[in-house]
Amino acid sequence: MNRVWLITGANSGFGRALTEAAVAAGDVVVATARRVAALDDLAAAHPGQVSPLPLDVTDAAAIDAIIEDVIARHGRIDVLVNNAGRSHVGAAEETTDAELRDLFEVHLFGPAALIRAVLPHMRSRRSGAIVQLSSLGGQLSYAGFGAYSATKSALEGLSEALADEVRPFGIKVLIVEPGAFRTELFGNISASTAMADYAETAGQTRQVVEASAGKQPGDPAKAAAAMLAALDAPDTPLRLPLGDDAVDAILGHLDSVRADITAWEKITRNTRLSD
């Protein structure tokens, strides 16, 4: 039986690439975006396989309605892909409360609401998959990316617990951690008001982002193929880093964490109450 996908942010980047890969596999995709007209070409190219629907993932009422609509149309949702998102650059001190909260609405609260809405249907069928588009920034961070990484690491913490909770129901959770891919992420980036004191730290990150937009080495189509392969594998991994930069950065970060723990292990273990 071909799968039914619900993909947020399907109009570009990984969302579009996943939509095209799923359609090529013979599946049906409910493709969502805030600006649904951006999905017209996909729907026209794949009549009957791509159903475009408008969705702002920060609109909780719309989320409940769209899940019920998809279930009514297709009878089930086999794969939920929480892909909608954007980037942000700014030092921690530069980032305002409003900027931080807006990012969390898109990257954490929206996906959480979609998960809550879809899980009753997946649990009743004892099958399904939830794909969480995180980032290498979900595992580590750099100057200027603190707010963005905070939302992605929060999503990963939620997802790791979720995986344990839904595994008994036959539901998979896949956390995807891409590096720099040729998507519109750096073209859809907000920035905090810059402070001169951070010119050499967060300011350098701003320059790198501006210079690399449209020049990222990763191929979204190959990323989508890797995600489908992971979902189809008998033993789907919890985390799937994508790209040389993501794999190298995450492995290096894990080595650094291990080195810190090992260096302080004698002191940190010696913290029990005395008998």
Order of alpha helices (4+ residues) and beta strands (2+ residues): beta-alpha-beta-alpha-beta-alpha-beta-beta-alpha-alpha-beta-alpha-beta-beta-alpha-alpha-beta-alpha-alpha
